[in-house]
Amino acid sequence: MPFLSEEAPQYDLAFMPPEWVLVILGFTMVLVFMTLIMTKRLTPMVALILVPTIFGLFAGAGLGLGDMVLDAIASMAPTAALLMFAIMFFGIMIDVGLFDPLIKFITRFLGDDPAKVVLGTAILAAAVSLDGDGSTTFIITTSAMLPIYLRLGMSPVVLTCVAGLMNGTMNILPWGGPTVRAATALDLQVSDVFVPMVPAMVVGLLVALGFAWMLGLQERKRLGHFDDLRLSGDSAQGLGAPKFFRGADAKPGARAALNTGNLVTIAGGHGSVPVAQVDPADTAMADTMLDPDRDTLRPKLVWWNLLLTTAVMVLLVLDIMPLPYVFMVGAGLALVLNFGKMKDQAAEIVAHAPSIVGVVSMVLAAGVLVGVLSGTGMVDAMASWITNVLPAAVGPFLAPITGILSIPFTFFMSNDAFYYGILPVLSQSASVYGIEPVEMARASIIGQPVHLQSPLVPAILLLVSLAGVNLGDHHKKVLWRAVVVSLVMLAIGLVSGAIPFFAS
């Protein structure tokens, strides 16, 4: 959907308030939305629908409100389809056992040390992020690591925080999207924008890894009281038993009942107690490490499933076909390959319905926020206000200022809005002071670690949905760390000369 452009659709508004009113309404709307979800007064989906609707009416949308929202939802339909069938595809692969060997390997390698588990999460997320697709990164990382977090009693919020940080930092890769947008908007070569920023990205990754290690140490300390705990399989414990248990408290091969009714096999650990009652949490992927004798396992088809998954990933990276269609076909083939009977196919689809409904509903609800921001002119007014309030004295410092502005701007609006609407304006202003467009483009990608945490980014909605984490809890833990990573990247960019501090 176009933002800040002459081609933006026009709507029949009840009245058009002054620009300064739209600025106040826009920033207030975002503030109210963030406050409601972080204080857990409303679920993200409800807040995404009701808050923009109320502010849209105040902004004079009137009867045009429905059209602007539907236009935004239409632009998000491919994303919703992508997430729906991506969840289904990878959910099928998990059910049939494709990722079981990976989970077992990671479990053996990391052991029961929470600090190592969190660091391993960060490394895995960074590695998978090389494909440039956040949704795939979060699906694979969550499917591999969430069972370990639940087994050890670790907080899934730590998983989402670390995965979000690593993926956000890696998002400046040329094929990640923002760098291409910046280069395209200013008519530059992508390599000229990205290559000088490699040192900043590397240091940003090191800082993110440092945060991961510190979070892991905190989890190790928090779970220290489990060391002397030995759980029992005595059913008399009932719901009085602790919710989580550590691998060290269960004998290898022991089974534990999940609240979903599935069985999970405990890998590694030591001790003499054979069974533990587990109630991990109602997460979309809480049963990803299931009973090795489950009916959905297809060990004879493992190579065919690996071939199919590899083909899907290759097509995803090559980007030669629409990604939603790739996952549609992939999910269809996966169902036919692994479940020959129609009733089994239907049962498999229903099994993944909760996670699909959760994330797709939030994506479509985000269309209300995007539609109101753009349709009422709020996003135009906010961008214009920011660029106009900058005094002439700060002109020579526009490159680092752009880097700082990219942090909140890319969080509160889409990358398209920022790179195609705001960046050209800032670059044109900076050229008066001798700052090159390529330097402004490099500064503009600084905010990506924060951008990836935005509720307007479908991938982050997918991550918190799969991990069963409240978006507000995720923001409390990740946002300030993401801001630190962005500022460190900006500092390295300034020191390395990729971004000029002052126009000479």
Buried (B, 14 or more C-beta within 10 A) or exposed (E): BBBBEEEBEEBEBEEEBEBEBBBBBBBEBBEBBBBBBBEEEBBBBEBBBBBBBEBBBBBBBBEBBBBBBEBBBEBBEEBBBBBBBBBBBBBBBBBBBBBBEEBBEBBEEBBBBBBBBBBBBBBBBBBBBEBBBBBBBBBBBBBBBBBBBBBBBBBBBBBBBBBBBBBBBBBBBBBBBBBBBBBEBBEBEBEBBBEBBBBBBEBBBEBBBBBBBEBBBBBBEBBEEBEEBEBBBEEEEEEEBBEBBBBBBBBEEBBBBBBBEBBBBBBBBEBEBBBBBBBBBEBBBBBBBBBBEBEBBBEEBBEBBEEBBEBBBEBBBEEEEEBBBBBBBBBBBBBEBBBEEEEBBEEBBEBBEEBBEBBBBBBBBBBBBBBBBBBBBBBBBBBBBBBEEBEEEEBBBBBBBBBBBBBBBBBBBBBBBBBBBBBBBBBEBBBEBEBBBBBBBBBBBBBBBBBBBBBBBBBBBBBBBBBBBBBBBBBEBBBEBBBBBBBBBBBBBBEBEBBBBEBE
